[in-house]
Amino acid sequence: MRQLTKFSGSGRGLTLNFDATLLGERIFWDLATDTLTIKGMPPNLRDQLQRRTSGK
């Protein structure tokens, strides 16, 4: 049987995909609040967000 190596999902305008090894290491799930927290965001995503924020 193959091990799960990735988590992925999409809906309501959001698509996520990450290696299962990151859960509990860089990606944290809080079941009580249905929240994912990402530590150490990918640089290209951070750059896009910064450009969007500074453009307002």
CHARMM internal coordinates of N, CA and C (Angstrom, degrees):
IC EDIT
DIST 1 N 1 CA 1.4507
DIST 1 CA 1 C 1.5295
ANGL 1 N 1 CA 1 C 109.76
DIST 1 C 2 N 1.3414
ANGL 1 CA 1 C 2 N 115.79
DIHE 1 N 1 CA 1 C 2 N 134.79
DIST 2 N 2 CA 1.4611
ANGL 1 C 2 N 2 CA 120.10
DIHE 1 CA 1 C 2 N 2 CA -179.23
DIST 2 CA 2 C 1.5156
ANGL 2 N 2 CA 2 C 111.15
DIHE 1 C 2 N 2 CA 2 C -78.29
DIST 2 C 3 N 1.3328
ANGL 2 CA 2 C 3 N 114.83
DIHE 2 N 2 CA 2 C 3 N 141.13
DIST 3 N 3 CA 1.4617
ANGL 2 C 3 N 3 CA 120.40
DIHE 2 CA 2 C 3 N 3 CA 176.64
DIST 3 CA 3 C 1.5243
ANGL 3 N 3 CA 3 C 110.04
DIHE 2 C 3 N 3 CA 3 C -78.69
DIST 3 C 4 N 1.3213
ANGL 3 CA 3 C 4 N 116.38
DIHE 3 N 3 CA 3 C 4 N 148.05
DIST 4 N 4 CA 1.4584
ANGL 3 C 4 N 4 CA 121.56
DIHE 3 CA 3 C 4 N 4 CA 174.41
DIST 4 CA 4 C 1.5222
ANGL 4 N 4 CA 4 C 107.76
DIHE 3 C 4 N 4 CA 4 C -70.41
DIST 4 C 5 N 1.3289
ANGL 4 CA 4 C 5 N 117.98
DIHE 4 N 4 CA 4 C 5 N 122.43
DIST 5 N 5 CA 1.4553
ANGL 4 C 5 N 5 CA 120.73
DIHE 4 CA 4 C 5 N 5 CA -179.07
DIST 5 CA 5 C 1.5187
ANGL 5 N 5 CA 5 C 112.83
DIHE 4 C 5 N 5 CA 5 C -112.07
DIST 5 C 6 N 1.3313
ANGL 5 CA 5 C 6 N 117.39
DIHE 5 N 5 CA 5 C 6 N -15.53
DIST 6 N 6 CA 1.4560
ANGL 5 C 6 N 6 CA 120.59
DIHE 5 CA 5 C 6 N 6 CA -179.73
DIST 6 CA 6 C 1.5288
ANGL 6 N 6 CA 6 C 110.45
DIHE 5 C 6 N 6 CA 6 C -139.07
DIST 6 C 7 N 1.3217
ANGL 6 CA 6 C 7 N 113.84
DIHE 6 N 6 CA 6 C 7 N 149.85
DIST 7 N 7 CA 1.4529
ANGL 6 C 7 N 7 CA 121.02
DIHE 6 CA 6 C 7 N 7 CA 168.50
DIST 7 CA 7 C 1.5143
ANGL 7 N 7 CA 7 C 106.49
DIHE 6 C 7 N 7 CA 7 C -110.99
DIST 7 C 8 N 1.3116
ANGL 7 CA 7 C 8 N 117.33
DIHE 7 N 7 CA 7 C 8 N 139.02
DIST 8 N 8 CA 1.4630
ANGL 7 C 8 N 8 CA 119.99
DIHE 7 CA 7 C 8 N 8 CA 176.41
DIST 8 CA 8 C 1.5167
ANGL 8 N 8 CA 8 C 109.12
DIHE 7 C 8 N 8 CA 8 C -150.31
DIST 8 C 9 N 1.3107
ANGL 8 CA 8 C 9 N 114.95
DIHE 8 N 8 CA 8 C 9 N 152.77
DIST 9 N 9 CA 1.4494
ANGL 8 C 9 N 9 CA 120.13
DIHE 8 CA 8 C 9 N 9 CA 177.59
DIST 9 CA 9 C 1.5114
ANGL 9 N 9 CA 9 C 110.43
DIHE 8 C 9 N 9 CA 9 C -171.57
DIST 9 C 10 N 1.3160
ANGL 9 CA 9 C 10 N 115.07
DIHE 9 N 9 CA 9 C 10 N 157.59
DIST 10 N 10 CA 1.4581
ANGL 9 C 10 N 10 CA 119.54
DIHE 9 CA 9 C 10 N 10 CA 177.84
DIST 10 CA 10 C 1.5167
ANGL 10 N 10 CA 10 C 109.69
DIHE 9 C 10 N 10 CA 10 C -149.17
DIST 10 C 11 N 1.3194
ANGL 10 CA 10 C 11 N 114.18
DIHE 10 N 10 CA 10 C 11 N 154.58
DIST 11 N 11 CA 1.4518
ANGL 10 C 11 N 11 CA 120.56
DIHE 10 CA 10 C 11 N 11 CA 178.13
DIST 11 CA 11 C 1.5038
ANGL 11 N 11 CA 11 C 111.17
DIHE 10 C 11 N 11 CA 11 C 164.82
DIST 11 C 12 N 1.3143
ANGL 11 CA 11 C 12 N 115.96
DIHE 11 N 11 CA 11 C 12 N 148.26
DIST 12 N 12 CA 1.4686
ANGL 11 C 12 N 12 CA 123.95
DIHE 11 CA 11 C 12 N 12 CA 178.16
DIST 12 CA 12 C 1.5325
ANGL 12 N 12 CA 12 C 112.23
DIHE 11 C 12 N 12 CA 12 C 49.01
DIST 12 C 13 N 1.3469
ANGL 12 CA 12 C 13 N 116.77
DIHE 12 N 12 CA 12 C 13 N 43.52
DIST 13 N 13 CA 1.4604
ANGL 12 C 13 N 13 CA 121.23
DIHE 12 CA 12 C 13 N 13 CA 174.45
DIST 13 CA 13 C 1.5180
ANGL 13 N 13 CA 13 C 115.50
DIHE 12 C 13 N 13 CA 13 C 84.90
DIST 13 C 14 N 1.3138
ANGL 13 CA 13 C 14 N 118.20
DIHE 13 N 13 CA 13 C 14 N 6.94
DIST 14 N 14 CA 1.4560
ANGL 13 C 14 N 14 CA 121.84
DIHE 13 CA 13 C 14 N 14 CA -177.60
DIST 14 CA 14 C 1.5230
ANGL 14 N 14 CA 14 C 109.67
DIHE 13 C 14 N 14 CA 14 C -124.48
DIST 14 C 15 N 1.3382
ANGL 14 CA 14 C 15 N 116.21
DIHE 14 N 14 CA 14 C 15 N 135.49
DIST 15 N 15 CA 1.4569
ANGL 14 C 15 N 15 CA 121.97
DIHE 14 CA 14 C 15 N 15 CA 174.71
DIST 15 CA 15 C 1.5189
ANGL 15 N 15 CA 15 C 108.27
DIHE 14 C 15 N 15 CA 15 C -128.77
DIST 15 C 16 N 1.3257
ANGL 15 CA 15 C 16 N 116.59
DIHE 15 N 15 CA 15 C 16 N 129.35
DIST 16 N 16 CA 1.4642
ANGL 15 C 16 N 16 CA 122.44
DIHE 15 CA 15 C 16 N 16 CA 179.21
DIST 16 CA 16 C 1.5162
ANGL 16 N 16 CA 16 C 109.16
DIHE 15 C 16 N 16 CA 16 C -126.94
DIST 16 C 17 N 1.3299
ANGL 16 CA 16 C 17 N 115.16
DIHE 16 N 16 CA 16 C 17 N 146.52
DIST 17 N 17 CA 1.4467
ANGL 16 C 17 N 17 CA 122.16
DIHE 16 CA 16 C 17 N 17 CA 178.62
DIST 17 CA 17 C 1.5268
ANGL 17 N 17 CA 17 C 107.08
DIHE 16 C 17 N 17 CA 17 C -156.28
DIST 17 C 18 N 1.3369
ANGL 17 CA 17 C 18 N 117.69
DIHE 17 N 17 CA 17 C 18 N 121.49
DIST 18 N 18 CA 1.4646
ANGL 17 C 18 N 18 CA 119.70
DIHE 17 CA 17 C 18 N 18 CA 178.97
DIST 18 CA 18 C 1.5241
ANGL 18 N 18 CA 18 C 110.60
DIHE 17 C 18 N 18 CA 18 C -152.80
DIST 18 C 19 N 1.3250
ANGL 18 CA 18 C 19 N 115.26
DIHE 18 N 18 CA 18 C 19 N 155.80
DIST 19 N 19 CA 1.4593
ANGL 18 C 19 N 19 CA 121.45
DIHE 18 CA 18 C 19 N 19 CA 178.08
DIST 19 CA 19 C 1.5230
ANGL 19 N 19 CA 19 C 109.79
DIHE 18 C 19 N 19 CA 19 C -67.14
DIST 19 C 20 N 1.3018
ANGL 19 CA 19 C 20 N 116.07
DIHE 19 N 19 CA 19 C 20 N 139.06
DIST 20 N 20 CA 1.4644
ANGL 19 C 20 N 20 CA 121.88
DIHE 19 CA 19 C 20 N 20 CA -178.81
DIST 20 CA 20 C 1.5351
ANGL 20 N 20 CA 20 C 111.60
DIHE 19 C 20 N 20 CA 20 C -60.09
DIST 20 C 21 N 1.3222
ANGL 20 CA 20 C 21 N 117.53
DIHE 20 N 20 CA 20 C 21 N -28.16
DIST 21 N 21 CA 1.4667
ANGL 20 C 21 N 21 CA 120.50
DIHE 20 CA 20 C 21 N 21 CA -179.26
DIST 21 CA 21 C 1.5236
ANGL 21 N 21 CA 21 C 112.48
DIHE 20 C 21 N 21 CA 21 C -66.30
DIST 21 C 22 N 1.3412
ANGL 21 CA 21 C 22 N 117.77
DIHE 21 N 21 CA 21 C 22 N -18.34
DIST 22 N 22 CA 1.4658
ANGL 21 C 22 N 22 CA 121.02
DIHE 21 CA 21 C 22 N 22 CA -179.38
DIST 22 CA 22 C 1.5222
ANGL 22 N 22 CA 22 C 113.12
DIHE 21 C 22 N 22 CA 22 C -80.02
DIST 22 C 23 N 1.3372
ANGL 22 CA 22 C 23 N 116.97
DIHE 22 N 22 CA 22 C 23 N -17.57
DIST 23 N 23 CA 1.4556
ANGL 22 C 23 N 23 CA 120.34
DIHE 22 CA 22 C 23 N 23 CA -179.87
DIST 23 CA 23 C 1.5327
ANGL 23 N 23 CA 23 C 109.32
DIHE 22 C 23 N 23 CA 23 C -67.19
DIST 23 C 24 N 1.3178
ANGL 23 CA 23 C 24 N 115.41
DIHE 23 N 23 CA 23 C 24 N 122.14
DIST 24 N 24 CA 1.4558
ANGL 23 C 24 N 24 CA 121.24
DIHE 23 CA 23 C 24 N 24 CA -177.14
DIST 24 CA 24 C 1.5152
ANGL 24 N 24 CA 24 C 113.20
DIHE 23 C 24 N 24 CA 24 C 88.15
DIST 24 C 25 N 1.3439
ANGL 24 CA 24 C 25 N 116.53
DIHE 24 N 24 CA 24 C 25 N -6.79
DIST 25 N 25 CA 1.4573
ANGL 24 C 25 N 25 CA 121.42
DIHE 24 CA 24 C 25 N 25 CA 179.84
DIST 25 CA 25 C 1.5376
ANGL 25 N 25 CA 25 C 110.68
DIHE 24 C 25 N 25 CA 25 C -111.19
DIST 25 C 26 N 1.3175
ANGL 25 CA 25 C 26 N 116.02
DIHE 25 N 25 CA 25 C 26 N -55.30
DIST 26 N 26 CA 1.4671
ANGL 25 C 26 N 26 CA 121.99
DIHE 25 CA 25 C 26 N 26 CA 176.60
DIST 26 CA 26 C 1.5132
ANGL 26 N 26 CA 26 C 112.15
DIHE 25 C 26 N 26 CA 26 C -121.47
DIST 26 C 27 N 1.3174
ANGL 26 CA 26 C 27 N 116.65
DIHE 26 N 26 CA 26 C 27 N -18.44
DIST 27 N 27 CA 1.4613
ANGL 26 C 27 N 27 CA 121.89
DIHE 26 CA 26 C 27 N 27 CA 179.02
DIST 27 CA 27 C 1.5213
ANGL 27 N 27 CA 27 C 108.01
DIHE 26 C 27 N 27 CA 27 C -121.17
DIST 27 C 28 N 1.3212
ANGL 27 CA 27 C 28 N 115.39
DIHE 27 N 27 CA 27 C 28 N 125.98
DIST 28 N 28 CA 1.4593
ANGL 27 C 28 N 28 CA 121.00
DIHE 27 CA 27 C 28 N 28 CA -174.59
DIST 28 CA 28 C 1.5224
ANGL 28 N 28 CA 28 C 109.43
DIHE 27 C 28 N 28 CA 28 C -122.33
DIST 28 C 29 N 1.3232
ANGL 28 CA 28 C 29 N 115.69
DIHE 28 N 28 CA 28 C 29 N 132.73
DIST 29 N 29 CA 1.4563
ANGL 28 C 29 N 29 CA 122.06
DIHE 28 CA 28 C 29 N 29 CA -179.23
DIST 29 CA 29 C 1.5177
ANGL 29 N 29 CA 29 C 109.07
DIHE 28 C 29 N 29 CA 29 C -111.33
DIST 29 C 30 N 1.3320
ANGL 29 CA 29 C 30 N 115.75
DIHE 29 N 29 CA 29 C 30 N 126.28
DIST 30 N 30 CA 1.4574
ANGL 29 C 30 N 30 CA 122.37
DIHE 29 CA 29 C 30 N 30 CA 175.25
DIST 30 CA 30 C 1.5222
ANGL 30 N 30 CA 30 C 107.02
DIHE 29 C 30 N 30 CA 30 C -106.20
DIST 30 C 31 N 1.3107
ANGL 30 CA 30 C 31 N 116.25
DIHE 30 N 30 CA 30 C 31 N 103.38
DIST 31 N 31 CA 1.4563
ANGL 30 C 31 N 31 CA 122.26
DIHE 30 CA 30 C 31 N 31 CA -177.91
DIST 31 CA 31 C 1.5290
ANGL 31 N 31 CA 31 C 111.55
DIHE 30 C 31 N 31 CA 31 C -59.24
DIST 31 C 32 N 1.3326
ANGL 31 CA 31 C 32 N 117.06
DIHE 31 N 31 CA 31 C 32 N -40.04
DIST 32 N 32 CA 1.4624
ANGL 31 C 32 N 32 CA 121.22
DIHE 31 CA 31 C 32 N 32 CA -175.88
DIST 32 CA 32 C 1.5289
ANGL 32 N 32 CA 32 C 112.58
DIHE 31 C 32 N 32 CA 32 C -62.63
DIST 32 C 33 N 1.3339
ANGL 32 CA 32 C 33 N 117.18
DIHE 32 N 32 CA 32 C 33 N -35.44
DIST 33 N 33 CA 1.4664
ANGL 32 C 33 N 33 CA 120.47
DIHE 32 CA 32 C 33 N 33 CA -177.92
DIST 33 CA 33 C 1.5237
ANGL 33 N 33 CA 33 C 112.64
DIHE 32 C 33 N 33 CA 33 C -107.75
DIST 33 C 34 N 1.3342
ANGL 33 CA 33 C 34 N 116.94
DIHE 33 N 33 CA 33 C 34 N -0.01
DIST 34 N 34 CA 1.4672
ANGL 33 C 34 N 34 CA 122.56
DIHE 33 CA 33 C 34 N 34 CA -178.91
DIST 34 CA 34 C 1.5284
ANGL 34 N 34 CA 34 C 110.29
DIHE 33 C 34 N 34 CA 34 C 54.39
DIST 34 C 35 N 1.3544
ANGL 34 CA 34 C 35 N 115.34
DIHE 34 N 34 CA 34 C 35 N 49.25
DIST 35 N 35 CA 1.4552
ANGL 34 C 35 N 35 CA 122.67
DIHE 34 CA 34 C 35 N 35 CA -174.42
DIST 35 CA 35 C 1.5204
ANGL 35 N 35 CA 35 C 110.98
DIHE 34 C 35 N 35 CA 35 C -124.37
DIST 35 C 36 N 1.3386
ANGL 35 CA 35 C 36 N 115.85
DIHE 35 N 35 CA 35 C 36 N 137.62
DIST 36 N 36 CA 1.4590
ANGL 35 C 36 N 36 CA 122.17
DIHE 35 CA 35 C 36 N 36 CA 170.34
DIST 36 CA 36 C 1.5175
ANGL 36 N 36 CA 36 C 107.75
DIHE 35 C 36 N 36 CA 36 C -107.17
DIST 36 C 37 N 1.3236
ANGL 36 CA 36 C 37 N 116.65
DIHE 36 N 36 CA 36 C 37 N 136.38
DIST 37 N 37 CA 1.4561
ANGL 36 C 37 N 37 CA 121.99
DIHE 36 CA 36 C 37 N 37 CA 175.32
DIST 37 CA 37 C 1.5178
ANGL 37 N 37 CA 37 C 107.40
DIHE 36 C 37 N 37 CA 37 C -118.76
DIST 37 C 38 N 1.3399
ANGL 37 CA 37 C 38 N 116.27
DIHE 37 N 37 CA 37 C 38 N 131.40
DIST 38 N 38 CA 1.4566
ANGL 37 C 38 N 38 CA 122.12
DIHE 37 CA 37 C 38 N 38 CA -179.81
DIST 38 CA 38 C 1.5227
ANGL 38 N 38 CA 38 C 108.38
DIHE 37 C 38 N 38 CA 38 C -108.69
DIST 38 C 39 N 1.3165
ANGL 38 CA 38 C 39 N 116.76
DIHE 38 N 38 CA 38 C 39 N 123.59
DIST 39 N 39 CA 1.4648
ANGL 38 C 39 N 39 CA 122.46
DIHE 38 CA 38 C 39 N 39 CA 175.84
DIST 39 CA 39 C 1.5195
ANGL 39 N 39 CA 39 C 107.36
DIHE 38 C 39 N 39 CA 39 C -105.36
DIST 39 C 40 N 1.3245
ANGL 39 CA 39 C 40 N 116.91
DIHE 39 N 39 CA 39 C 40 N 132.92
DIST 40 N 40 CA 1.4574
ANGL 39 C 40 N 40 CA 119.97
DIHE 39 CA 39 C 40 N 40 CA -179.79
DIST 40 CA 40 C 1.5166
ANGL 40 N 40 CA 40 C 111.60
DIHE 39 C 40 N 40 CA 40 C 74.57
DIST 40 C 41 N 1.3165
ANGL 40 CA 40 C 41 N 115.88
DIHE 40 N 40 CA 40 C 41 N 61.82
DIST 41 N 41 CA 1.4526
ANGL 40 C 41 N 41 CA 122.42
DIHE 40 CA 40 C 41 N 41 CA -177.77
DIST 41 CA 41 C 1.5303
ANGL 41 N 41 CA 41 C 110.97
DIHE 40 C 41 N 41 CA 41 C -61.15
DIST 41 C 42 N 1.3269
ANGL 41 CA 41 C 42 N 117.72
DIHE 41 N 41 CA 41 C 42 N 145.24
DIST 42 N 42 CA 1.4693
ANGL 41 C 42 N 42 CA 120.40
DIHE 41 CA 41 C 42 N 42 CA 176.62
DIST 42 CA 42 C 1.5321
ANGL 42 N 42 CA 42 C 110.37
DIHE 41 C 42 N 42 CA 42 C -58.61
DIST 42 C 43 N 1.3449
ANGL 42 CA 42 C 43 N 117.19
DIHE 42 N 42 CA 42 C 43 N 135.99
DIST 43 N 43 CA 1.4668
ANGL 42 C 43 N 43 CA 120.41
DIHE 42 CA 42 C 43 N 43 CA -176.39
DIST 43 CA 43 C 1.5264
ANGL 43 N 43 CA 43 C 114.08
DIHE 42 C 43 N 43 CA 43 C -56.18
DIST 43 C 44 N 1.3219
ANGL 43 CA 43 C 44 N 118.64
DIHE 43 N 43 CA 43 C 44 N -38.26
DIST 44 N 44 CA 1.4662
ANGL 43 C 44 N 44 CA 119.52
DIHE 43 CA 43 C 44 N 44 CA -178.69
DIST 44 CA 44 C 1.5337
ANGL 44 N 44 CA 44 C 111.58
DIHE 43 C 44 N 44 CA 44 C -67.11
DIST 44 C 45 N 1.3167
ANGL 44 CA 44 C 45 N 117.44
DIHE 44 N 44 CA 44 C 45 N -34.63
DIST 45 N 45 CA 1.4626
ANGL 44 C 45 N 45 CA 120.47
DIHE 44 CA 44 C 45 N 45 CA 176.78
DIST 45 CA 45 C 1.5235
ANGL 45 N 45 CA 45 C 110.58
DIHE 44 C 45 N 45 CA 45 C -70.50
DIST 45 C 46 N 1.3273
ANGL 45 CA 45 C 46 N 116.48
DIHE 45 N 45 CA 45 C 46 N -42.81
DIST 46 N 46 CA 1.4663
ANGL 45 C 46 N 46 CA 120.79
DIHE 45 CA 45 C 46 N 46 CA 177.59
DIST 46 CA 46 C 1.5316
ANGL 46 N 46 CA 46 C 110.53
DIHE 45 C 46 N 46 CA 46 C -58.91
DIST 46 C 47 N 1.3425
ANGL 46 CA 46 C 47 N 117.17
DIHE 46 N 46 CA 46 C 47 N -43.46
DIST 47 N 47 CA 1.4639
ANGL 46 C 47 N 47 CA 121.34
DIHE 46 CA 46 C 47 N 47 CA 179.52
DIST 47 CA 47 C 1.5246
ANGL 47 N 47 CA 47 C 111.30
DIHE 46 C 47 N 47 CA 47 C -61.45
DIST 47 C 48 N 1.3248
ANGL 47 CA 47 C 48 N 116.88
DIHE 47 N 47 CA 47 C 48 N -43.41
DIST 48 N 48 CA 1.4691
ANGL 47 C 48 N 48 CA 120.48
DIHE 47 CA 47 C 48 N 48 CA 179.09
DIST 48 CA 48 C 1.5273
ANGL 48 N 48 CA 48 C 111.12
DIHE 47 C 48 N 48 CA 48 C -61.47
DIST 48 C 49 N 1.3289
ANGL 48 CA 48 C 49 N 116.21
DIHE 48 N 48 CA 48 C 49 N -43.25
DIST 49 N 49 CA 1.4623
ANGL 48 C 49 N 49 CA 120.54
DIHE 48 CA 48 C 49 N 49 CA -179.88
DIST 49 CA 49 C 1.5252
ANGL 49 N 49 CA 49 C 111.22
DIHE 48 C 49 N 49 CA 49 C -66.35
DIST 49 C 50 N 1.3320
ANGL 49 CA 49 C 50 N 116.61
DIHE 49 N 49 CA 49 C 50 N -40.35
DIST 50 N 50 CA 1.4606
ANGL 49 C 50 N 50 CA 119.86
DIHE 49 CA 49 C 50 N 50 CA 178.98
DIST 50 CA 50 C 1.5219
ANGL 50 N 50 CA 50 C 111.54
DIHE 49 C 50 N 50 CA 50 C -65.02
DIST 50 C 51 N 1.3351
ANGL 50 CA 50 C 51 N 117.28
DIHE 50 N 50 CA 50 C 51 N -41.30
DIST 51 N 51 CA 1.4687
ANGL 50 C 51 N 51 CA 120.65
DIHE 50 CA 50 C 51 N 51 CA 178.18
DIST 51 CA 51 C 1.5208
ANGL 51 N 51 CA 51 C 110.44
DIHE 50 C 51 N 51 CA 51 C -62.95
DIST 51 C 52 N 1.3237
ANGL 51 CA 51 C 52 N 116.06
DIHE 51 N 51 CA 51 C 52 N -41.55
DIST 52 N 52 CA 1.4771
ANGL 51 C 52 N 52 CA 120.79
DIHE 51 CA 51 C 52 N 52 CA -179.77
DIST 52 CA 52 C 1.5329
ANGL 52 N 52 CA 52 C 110.63
DIHE 51 C 52 N 52 CA 52 C -64.76
DIST 52 C 53 N 1.3316
ANGL 52 CA 52 C 53 N 116.50
DIHE 52 N 52 CA 52 C 53 N -41.93
DIST 53 N 53 CA 1.4609
ANGL 52 C 53 N 53 CA 121.58
DIHE 52 CA 52 C 53 N 53 CA -178.45
DIST 53 CA 53 C 1.5225
ANGL 53 N 53 CA 53 C 111.41
DIHE 52 C 53 N 53 CA 53 C -69.21
DIST 53 C 54 N 1.3246
ANGL 53 CA 53 C 54 N 117.69
DIHE 53 N 53 CA 53 C 54 N -41.73
DIST 54 N 54 CA 1.4620
ANGL 53 C 54 N 54 CA 120.45
DIHE 53 CA 53 C 54 N 54 CA -177.49
DIST 54 CA 54 C 1.5220
ANGL 54 N 54 CA 54 C 111.81
DIHE 53 C 54 N 54 CA 54 C -75.51
DIST 54 C 55 N 1.3202
ANGL 54 CA 54 C 55 N 117.80
DIHE 54 N 54 CA 54 C 55 N -16.47
DIST 55 N 55 CA 1.4571
ANGL 54 C 55 N 55 CA 121.44
DIHE 54 CA 54 C 55 N 55 CA -179.97
DIST 55 CA 55 C 1.5158
ANGL 55 N 55 CA 55 C 114.04
DIHE 54 C 55 N 55 CA 55 C -79.39
DIST 55 C 56 N 1.3151
ANGL 55 CA 55 C 56 N 118.02
DIHE 55 N 55 CA 55 C 56 N -6.67
DIST 56 N 56 CA 1.4750
ANGL 55 C 56 N 56 CA 121.52
DIHE 55 CA 55 C 56 N 56 CA -177.33
DIST 56 CA 56 C 1.5066
ANGL 56 N 56 CA 56 C 111.06
DIHE 55 C 56 N 56 CA 56 C -92.67
END
COOR INIT
IC SEED 1 N 1 CA 1 C
IC BUILD
